[in-house]
Amino acid sequence: PILTRTSKAVKKPKKIPTAFTPWEQATGVPAAASAGLIEVRYVGRLTLGLALLFTLLLWNEWGLAGCFMALLLARLLALDLTTYTLPNIYTIPLMVAGLWAALGDNLGSTLLVWFGLWGIGMIGRRWPQMCFGVGEGDLKLLAAMVAWLGPLPTLAAVGMGCLLWLPGAFAAPKQALPLGVPLVLGWAVVLAFPGLPAALFSPIT
């Protein structure tokens, strides 16, 4: 008997969509990522939802220019929630742009705070047990905030962000809470309401 063999169409393996953008993959973000509070497969939807929320928040003060800032802050917040990372691809350009913006106003105080943060980073690299939960990404984001806002508005932003992030501490009491989340939340609030820091500090002074 003649044996015939039927050919079957070879199914191509499905391409699994990645949670990271091409520039994040090129700069090693997936290798530095770890399991965060939220699964990483939700990072795209989380970014879009937060970007819409931040755009609505910044629209009155920034208009169309606020869309880019809203998307950048949303991506940072989403990545910190899902991977505990604040990539250099976002934080370093923010620092450079903030330093350029600070040239005419508060350059001296910005550089002074930057040296202080650099010192904390050196301590964290040499004695990690002394800087619990403070990563280099957090310090770079904080340095960018100081350059953009100034020292006192940054202090107000950190306080507001911690208050907004307080329910997260109660919702996940045994989880490591990312520090970048309250920083981004406070930054967005101060950008949307620039008179808020003066309103908070004037009664104290």
ChimeraX attribute file (.defattr): number of C-alpha atoms within 10 A of each C-alpha:
attribute: neighborCount
match mode: 1-to-1
recipient: residues
	/A:1	3
	/A:2	4
	/A:3	5
	/A:4	6
	/A:5	6
	/A:6	6
	/A:7	6
	/A:8	6
	/A:9	6
	/A:10	6
	/A:11	6
	/A:12	6
	/A:13	6
	/A:14	6
	/A:15	6
	/A:16	6
	/A:17	7
	/A:18	12
	/A:19	16
	/A:20	16
	/A:21	11
	/A:22	9
	/A:23	10
	/A:24	15
	/A:25	13
	/A:26	11
	/A:27	13
	/A:28	13
	/A:29	20
	/A:30	17
	/A:31	8
	/A:32	12
	/A:33	17
	/A:34	14
	/A:35	11
	/A:36	19
	/A:37	17
	/A:38	16
	/A:39	11
	/A:40	20
	/A:41	13
	/A:42	13
	/A:43	22
	/A:44	16
	/A:45	12
	/A:46	19
	/A:47	21
	/A:48	16
	/A:49	15
	/A:50	19
	/A:51	24
	/A:52	15
	/A:53	14
	/A:54	24
	/A:55	24
	/A:56	15
	/A:57	18
	/A:58	23
	/A:59	15
	/A:60	12
	/A:61	13
	/A:62	14
	/A:63	11
	/A:64	12
	/A:65	12
	/A:66	21
	/A:67	18
	/A:68	13
	/A:69	19
	/A:70	23
	/A:71	20
	/A:72	20
	/A:73	23
	/A:74	27
	/A:75	22
	/A:76	21
	/A:77	27
	/A:78	29
	/A:79	29
	/A:80	27
	/A:81	24
	/A:82	21
	/A:83	21
	/A:84	27
	/A:85	24
	/A:86	29
	/A:87	23
	/A:88	18
	/A:89	14
	/A:90	17
	/A:91	22
	/A:92	16
	/A:93	12
	/A:94	21
	/A:95	21
	/A:96	15
	/A:97	14
	/A:98	21
	/A:99	21
	/A:100	13
	/A:101	15
	/A:102	20
	/A:103	12
	/A:104	9
	/A:105	11
	/A:106	17
	/A:107	18
	/A:108	12
	/A:109	15
	/A:110	24
	/A:111	16
	/A:112	12
	/A:113	18
	/A:114	19
	/A:115	13
	/A:116	13
	/A:117	17
	/A:118	16
	/A:119	12
	/A:120	17
	/A:121	21
	/A:122	13
	/A:123	14
	/A:124	18
	/A:125	14
	/A:126	11
	/A:127	10
	/A:128	14
	/A:129	10
	/A:130	12
	/A:131	14
	/A:132	8
	/A:133	14
	/A:134	16
	/A:135	19
	/A:136	20
	/A:137	21
	/A:138	23
	/A:139	20
	/A:140	23
	/A:141	23
	/A:142	25
	/A:143	30
	/A:144	24
	/A:145	27
	/A:146	27
	/A:147	29
	/A:148	24
	/A:149	23
	/A:150	20
	/A:151	19
	/A:152	13
	/A:153	24
	/A:154	23
	/A:155	18
	/A:156	21
	/A:157	27
	/A:158	23
	/A:159	15
	/A:160	22
	/A:161	23
	/A:162	19
	/A:163	14
	/A:164	15
	/A:165	19
	/A:166	12
	/A:167	11
	/A:168	15
	/A:169	13
	/A:170	10
	/A:171	9
	/A:172	11
	/A:173	10
	/A:174	8
	/A:175	12
	/A:176	12
	/A:177	19
	/A:178	24
	/A:179	23
	/A:180	27
	/A:181	26
	/A:182	22
	/A:183	25
	/A:184	23
	/A:185	22
	/A:186	26
	/A:187	24
	/A:188	23
	/A:189	19
	/A:190	21
	/A:191	20
	/A:192	20
	/A:193	14
	/A:194	14
	/A:195	11
	/A:196	16
	/A:197	18
	/A:198	14
	/A:199	11
	/A:200	12
	/A:201	12
	/A:202	8
	/A:203	7
	/A:204	7
	/A:205	6
